[in-house]
């Protein structure tokens, strides 16, 4: 049986490997995704300046009003729509996707697909 600490170490190592190749700029910021058991978080980051331009999560009041859970695919789709809407309001149309070491599957893929449908380009 794999210990939780070992899984977390592997995830961090994968994310570190991904971050060597992915870098957000002013023209094309990074859309970083983090998922926990019950929630999902997405933020658009300019790595040149080291600032978060916008963010959305399953803890936002806009999300809470929908009555969805952040621990399932429907919730991830809604968070993807919210982060895309906020990014487009700030004039951000192109981003580079950072899956955060998680597999591009399930909630991560659902968030990415809904952000694309809402107008972001990866």
N, C-alpha and C positions, 0 to 999 in steps of 0.2 A: 504494500500500500504506500502510495506517495504522500509524503507529509505536505501540509499546506505551505510551510516555509520553503520547501523545495520547489513547489509549483510557482510561488511568487518570485523566487530567484530566477527560474527559467524565463518567466514572463519579463522580468526586468532586463535580463541578458538579451532577449529577442528585441526588446524596445531599444536598447542601446545600439544594437546592430542596425536596426532600421534608421535610427536617428543619424547614423554616420552618412547615410545617403540622402535623407530628406532634410531640407532646410527651407523655412518660410521666409520670403522676402516681402518688401512693400508691394511689389506688383503681384506676387502670388504667395499669400500667406499660407500657413500650415493649419489644416483642420485636424486637430488632435482629439481623439476619442478615448474615453476611459469608461470601463463598465465595472460595476460592482454587482453583487448578487441582486440587490433590490433597485438600483438606480443606474442611470447612464448619463454621462457628461460629455459635452462637446464644446471646444473653444477654438476660435480662429486667432492664430498667434503670428506676430511679426518677429521672427528670430533675430533679425538684424538689430532691432531696438530692444528686444527682450520684453515686449509688452503684449498683453492680450487685447485684441481689438474688439471682440464680442464673444459671447458665450451663451449657452443654453443647457439646461439639464432637466431631469425629471423632478427636481426640487423647486423649479421656478413657479411663481404664482399662475402664469399663463398655462403651464402644463397641468398644475394641480386642478385648475378649473375644468379640465376635460374629464377628470375622473379616471384616467388611465393609470396603469402601473408602469414604473420605469424598468421593471424586471422582465418585460416581455417584448415581443417584436412590434406590437402595435404602439407601445410607448416609445420605442426607439424611433419608429417612423415619425411620430409627432415631434420628438426632439430634433430630428433631422430637418423637418419643415421649419421649426422655430429658429434654428441656428442659420438656416439659409435665408429666411426672411430678414433676420437681424443683419446678416452680412450684406445682403442686397441693399438694405436701407443705408448702409455706410458706404456703398459704392464698390463693394468687393464682389466680383463675378467669378474669378478664377482662384482656385485654391489647390494645394497639394495635400493629399489625404494621408494621415498618420493613424494607423490602426492601433497604435500603442502596444504592440507585442501580441495582441490577441489575433486569433485567426479571423480572416475575412469571411465570416459565416454568421448566420443568425442575426443577433441584434446589431452587430457592427455593420454587416452588409445592408440590413434594413435601413439603418440611419444614413448610410452613404447613398443608397438608391433614392430615398425620399429627399435628400438634400439636392441630388441631381435633378429630380423631377421638379423641385421648387425653384430651380434656376441657377444653381451653382455648377461650374464646370470644373472637372478634375482632370 
